[in-house]
Amino acid sequence: MDSITIILLLLLAVVVSGILSRAVPLPLPRPLFQIALGAAIGLVADWRVELDPEIFFLLFLPPLLFLDGWRIPREELFRDSQTVLELALGLVLFTVLGMGMFIHWMIPTMPLAVAFALAAVISPTDPIAVSAIAQRVPIPKRMMHILEGESLLNDASGLVCLRFAVAAALTGAFSIQQAALSFLWVALGGIAVGISVTWGVARAKAFISRRYGEEGGAQIVISLLIPFGSYLLAEHIHCSGILAAVAAGLTMGFVESRGEVAAATRIRRNSIWDVIQFVANGIIFVLLGEQLPGILEGAADIVRTTGHREIWWLAVYVLALNVGLAALRFLWVWVSLRWTFFRAGEWKRAPNWRAVAATSFAGVRGAITLAGVLTLPLTMPDGSPFPARDLAIFLAMGVIIVSLLTASATLPWLLRDLKLPEEPSHLAEENRARVAAAQAAIAAVEQLEHDMAAGRPDADIYVAAASRIMDGYRARMETHRGAAEEQALARSLETIERELRLAALKAERREIFRRVRKRELGSETARKLVRELDLQEVRYAVAGG
């Protein structure tokens, strides 16, 4: 019963955090409210959630990283692949080296290997936290795509560095050659597993569906199992389960382009994945907050490991770590942009400092940092406590919270009236796709109408029905084929028509519910009619979004 109570309380906290984030006028991201609620639960309740890092990784990260990889715009990711790799690999290694030396200099009582382990934990940005920030702070699309791509890929490099730092702390030995080979195996093996599992499952699923028919519920469950299967298989062969989940999501995007899943299944699946994303994201940060009181209770003991007695030194260390992370990130992004301009022949062009600063502060930390620091071993091989473990956990949690607060405070100012290169418009591409789709629809209707009406005495009925459908498609083609002024006018008419249709659908629904309350309409018939109206409203609402 205690476990069920804890789960229900966590879910309630996630719901309340959403209400608070909308009610509070400040542009604070939802994770901050979730951390605060989690801390309140930890203070009031007399129990603690014992976080097993392996279970934490398995339950939350595979589905969330899989979904991010699935939904990220692949074209934009590949277009900026060089920048993404520079941030995901080069910046992580640069940060681990720089912050490791800085931490050891700042806290001499922390062994160098442990300092590098802490640096490896706080070096990767978190895709979940980045997405949460973007919900309240309008980040330019291209910058957001780069940040998402970076956060999806830099987890593996950070966790590999963590693995070797911990090994060095336990054994006192380190090999650069072994680390490089291990990184290649971990990264490439994880990517290969994710691609193979997703492609294999998709092919098997398509074969079974063609031969025996499709069952929507089974298709949805399969999509939920793919990230877990990829993660577990990769971890079993000592590869990166995180990269396997990301690669599985990216592969899923390619597989879905075949259009082999039924429309009803796709709609239901999207809804279920949206709920999973909302709940899992929220629980992660509520759990982080729930751990805070226990960590703070031991602050007096933790601070003694640094050689000081005053607790405020811990706050100084947390702020210093965030300043160091932001400074290294700013330096790397600045140099990277200057190098990009130099190769493009624009060696006199200087990067926009506000854009560089925004990219630096947008690199927030989250679940990966929390789970990573909790994997630090409890004891050394001789049975003695692992040095400075509680201090590392405290500092990592502080970095997460301060990075969220800093991004919330600075990004609105840095991004206000920021002039960036124009994003390429996808309107022409969208118009061409709509016209081509309409042409394909007209051809299909004409063919089917001809087949259905052949030899029938009431063929004119089929001709009339087909004409009504094709007239709608022809009107759509004219809307997206005309000159710029005509297209603008057509879009305005579409917007007005959409608002009118939405108002009409809401009026229909109100009337149906009124009839149900008056017992003039049965509940089963009402559900059928309301479902039809809901689907139409979703269609027009999505078109307007």
Order of alpha helices (4+ residues) and beta strands (2+ residues): alpha-alpha-alpha-alpha-alpha-alpha-alpha-alpha-alpha-alpha-alpha-alpha-alpha-alpha-alpha-alpha-alpha-alpha-alpha-alpha-alpha-alpha
